[in-house]
């Protein structure tokens, strides 16, 4: 009887484990741009507030039709705030800065843009074109608090590289490093993981 009980426990564990692994998988989003597609894994496990915020904008189709409005080669590409007419879009309330989560602003990671106020991030994000150690959390002092990484490009870094190399200029309103030809974010959608039928 004892052996039967142990066997049942093992069968139950083996049947539940794959479900737990599936449930714990980080979500991915597909960002379609005018220069190609970028797939981003979102680190829900390490940056839950940031990811929930990003996904709420995605589900509202907030990013569709916006642009990468600030592009600096060998630094980062920033978007999620302006349309092609350089009109700023109304956002939701700012969120908590999760820069203390241990994630680094390395090449290919996505993080929130913000003002000098620590907890001021809303919808704007940037994708690091190179490792940007100076953006990482160093202390609780505002200048050293850092920028919260919440995901990483898993496919399409060639597209990020192409965007980073576009020609930029300054606008009369003082905005700098704006692409001469708008780089559109056509859509951002959650990637639905397909079950392995084999």
C-alpha positions in Angstrom: 0.0 0.0 0.0 2.8 2.4 0.9 4.5 1.7 -2.5 1.2 2.4 -4.3 0.9 5.7 -2.4 4.4 6.8 -3.3 3.8 5.8 -7.0 0.7 7.9 -7.1 2.5 10.9 -5.7 5.3 10.5 -8.3 2.7 10.3 -11.1 0.9 13.4 -9.7 4.1 15.3 -9.5 5.2 14.4 -13.0 1.7 15.4 -14.4 1.6 18.8 -12.5 5.3 19.9 -13.1 4.9 20.7 -16.9 1.8 22.8 -16.1 3.7 24.7 -13.5 6.5 25.3 -15.9 4.1 26.6 -18.5 2.4 28.9 -16.0 5.7 30.4 -15.0 6.9 31.2 -18.6 7.5 34.9 -19.1 5.2 36.5 -21.7 6.5 37.7 -25.0 5.4 40.6 -27.3 5.8 41.1 -31.0 6.6 44.7 -31.9 6.0 45.3 -35.6 7.9 48.4 -36.8 8.3 50.1 -40.1 11.8 48.6 -40.2 11.0 45.1 -39.2 9.8 42.9 -36.3 11.2 42.8 -32.8 10.2 40.0 -30.3 10.7 40.9 -26.6 10.5 38.6 -23.6 9.1 40.4 -20.6 10.6 39.4 -17.2 7.4 39.1 -15.2 9.3 37.2 -12.5 11.8 40.0 -11.9 9.8 43.1 -12.8 6.1 42.4 -12.2 4.9 46.0 -11.8 6.8 47.1 -15.0 5.6 44.2 -17.1 1.9 44.6 -15.9 2.1 48.3 -16.8 3.6 47.5 -20.3 1.1 44.8 -21.0 -1.8 47.1 -20.0 -0.6 49.6 -22.7 -0.2 46.8 -25.2 -3.8 45.5 -24.5 -5.1 49.0 -25.0 -3.3 49.2 -28.4 -1.6 52.3 -27.0 1.7 51.9 -28.9 0.1 51.3 -32.3 0.9 54.2 -34.6 3.6 55.8 -32.3 7.2 56.2 -33.2 10.8 55.9 -32.0 11.3 59.6 -31.3 14.8 59.5 -29.8 17.5 57.4 -31.4 21.2 57.5 -30.4 23.5 55.0 -32.0 25.7 53.1 -29.5 23.3 54.1 -26.8 19.6 53.3 -27.2 16.4 53.7 -29.2 13.4 55.3 -27.3 9.7 55.2 -28.1 6.2 54.9 -26.8 5.3 58.5 -26.2 4.8 60.4 -29.5 3.1 60.0 -32.8 4.6 60.9 -36.2 3.4 64.5 -35.8 5.4 64.7 -32.5 2.3 65.0 -30.5 2.6 63.4 -27.0 0.0 60.8 -26.1 -1.9 60.9 -22.8 -0.6 58.2 -20.4 -1.7 56.3 -17.3 -0.4 57.1 -13.9 3.4 56.7 -13.2 4.6 53.4 -11.7 7.1 52.2 -9.1 10.7 52.1 -10.3 11.9 48.5 -10.2 15.5 49.3 -11.0 16.5 47.4 -7.8 15.5 44.0 -9.4 19.1 43.1 -10.3 18.5 43.3 -14.1 21.2 45.2 -16.0 20.8 47.7 -18.9 22.8 45.5 -21.2 22.5 45.4 -25.0 19.1 44.3 -26.2 17.3 44.9 -22.9 14.2 47.1 -22.7 13.8 49.5 -19.8 11.5 52.4 -18.8 12.4 56.0 -19.7 11.6 58.5 -16.9 12.3 62.0 -15.6 14.7 62.8 -12.8 11.9 61.7 -10.4 12.5 58.1 -9.4 8.9 56.8 -9.8 7.9 58.7 -12.9 7.9 56.1 -15.7 4.6 55.7 -17.7 4.6 54.4 -21.3 7.9 55.4 -22.7 10.6 52.7 -23.1 14.0 52.3 -24.6 16.0 49.4 -26.0 19.6 49.5 -25.1 21.8 49.4 -28.2 24.9 48.6 -26.1 25.7 47.8 -22.5 24.9 50.9 -20.6 26.2 50.2 -17.1 25.7 53.9 -16.0 21.9 53.4 -16.2 22.0 50.6 -13.6 20.8 50.9 -10.0 23.7 51.9 -7.7 22.1 53.5 -4.7 18.8 55.0 -3.4 20.0 58.5 -4.2 17.9 59.8 -7.1 20.8 60.4 -9.5 22.0 56.8 -8.9 18.7 55.0 -8.6 18.8 53.7 -12.2 16.4 52.7 -14.9 14.2 49.6 -14.6 14.9 46.8 -17.0 11.8 44.6 -17.6 12.6 42.5 -20.7 15.0 41.6 -23.5 14.9 41.3 -27.2 15.0 37.6 -28.1 14.6 38.1 -31.9 15.1 41.1 -34.1 18.3 42.8 -32.7 19.2 43.3 -36.4 16.1 45.6 -36.6 17.2 47.4 -33.4 20.6 47.9 -35.1 19.0 49.3 -38.2 16.9 51.7 -36.2 19.9 52.8 -34.2 21.7 53.8 -37.5 19.0 56.0 -39.0 19.7 59.6 -39.8 18.5 62.0 -37.0 18.1 65.7 -36.5 17.0 68.3 -34.0 13.6 70.0 -34.0 12.7 73.7 -33.5 11.0 72.7 -30.2 14.4 71.6 -28.8 13.9 67.8 -29.2 17.1 66.1 -30.3 18.1 62.9 -32.0 14.7 62.6 -33.8 14.8 60.3 -36.8 14.5 62.3 -40.1 12.2 59.6 -41.5 9.7 58.5 -38.8 10.3 54.9 -37.5 6.8 53.7 -36.8 5.7 51.3 -34.2 2.9 49.7 -36.3 1.6 47.4 -33.5 2.6 45.6 -30.3 0.8 42.3 -29.4 1.3 39.5 -27.0 2.7 36.4 -28.6 0.5 33.4 -27.9 2.7 30.4 -27.1 1.7 27.4 -29.2 1.4 24.0 -27.5 3.7 21.3 -28.7 1.3 18.8 -30.2 4.0 16.2 -30.9 
